[in-house]
């Protein structure tokens, strides 16, 4: 069903396809691994996890046209393309440099990274070693084939009022806008890290280098929701994620894992009930060989996702979006939050 869905975009159809063609989306540029396998020896690579590939040609343009938002969409698209092209170019430069080693980073450096991230509009930052089990086999967008061993996970908030209009075009445009802004911010923060003597690879939020929610979970930044989206104390599921892979080490300590959020989600189920096509599974499926839960029936989700340019209904329905962490839990977890996290091995 995903493969046969075809949007009726009229004249915008050929224009849409041409825009994605010249952008380089879905292309496979050859990276320079020609001289020796030593060039990628130190990179973390995939153990075989396949990504659900999103075909940008299948997005339905009619709601955008009806909402008179074509110009905004083109502007966002152009900015997104520029950020992706920069990430691709920088990645090719990184792997062409050959072998890498861990580079020493002190607390002052990590404080500077967090400060720079905030200045770039990045709301939350987390840290975790890169897990090869959640690296995707193929990155159709960024062409990333290997990552440095340490991950800096980044989150940027989407506008509450616009997401609250889901599945109207305003919600889809807001999601694309944040993908674009976060992509640019990720590139700039990656440059900042390199300027301090560390190697770094920018994983664009629209890319398929690694499963961002799984990495955010490993950084204890929040909890994975039943809709497959990552939920944070700060923004609920109303955010987009990206990552920077770096040689900077050691990473800062992780915060306490918010287990209360996971328990709340298990009992809630509002996202499951709100899905108009019943795509959110009552019981997630385990992907064979990987400690990953598949929460979404993509055959049901993707046609509706393409038709409404992103949907976001399950975000809108989530109590962590509508009420927020503090209103849900109040003072019940303040004491637990004050307990220091154990030292990471």
Secondary structure as GFF3:
##gff-version 3
##sequence-region A 1 345
A	DSSP	alpha_helix	11	23	.	.	.	ID=ss1
A	DSSP	three_ten_helix	37	40	.	.	.	ID=ss2
A	DSSP	three_ten_helix	56	58	.	.	.	ID=ss3
A	DSSP	alpha_helix	62	66	.	.	.	ID=ss4
A	DSSP	alpha_helix	70	96	.	.	.	ID=ss5
A	DSSP	beta_strand	103	104	.	.	.	ID=ss6
A	DSSP	alpha_helix	107	119	.	.	.	ID=ss7
A	DSSP	beta_strand	124	129	.	.	.	ID=ss8
A	DSSP	three_ten_helix	132	134	.	.	.	ID=ss9
A	DSSP	beta_strand	150	157	.	.	.	ID=ss10
A	DSSP	alpha_helix	160	163	.	.	.	ID=ss11
A	DSSP	alpha_helix	169	195	.	.	.	ID=ss12
A	DSSP	beta_strand	200	203	.	.	.	ID=ss13
A	DSSP	alpha_helix	212	218	.	.	.	ID=ss14
A	DSSP	beta_strand	222	224	.	.	.	ID=ss15
A	DSSP	beta_strand	230	232	.	.	.	ID=ss16
A	DSSP	beta_strand	239	246	.	.	.	ID=ss17
A	DSSP	beta_strand	248	249	.	.	.	ID=ss18
A	DSSP	alpha_helix	259	268	.	.	.	ID=ss19
A	DSSP	alpha_helix	270	274	.	.	.	ID=ss20
A	DSSP	beta_strand	280	286	.	.	.	ID=ss21
A	DSSP	beta_strand	293	296	.	.	.	ID=ss22
A	DSSP	alpha_helix	298	307	.	.	.	ID=ss23
A	DSSP	alpha_helix	313	317	.	.	.	ID=ss24
A	DSSP	alpha_helix	319	322	.	.	.	ID=ss25
A	DSSP	alpha_helix	325	329	.	.	.	ID=ss26
A	DSSP	alpha_helix	334	337	.	.	.	ID=ss27
###
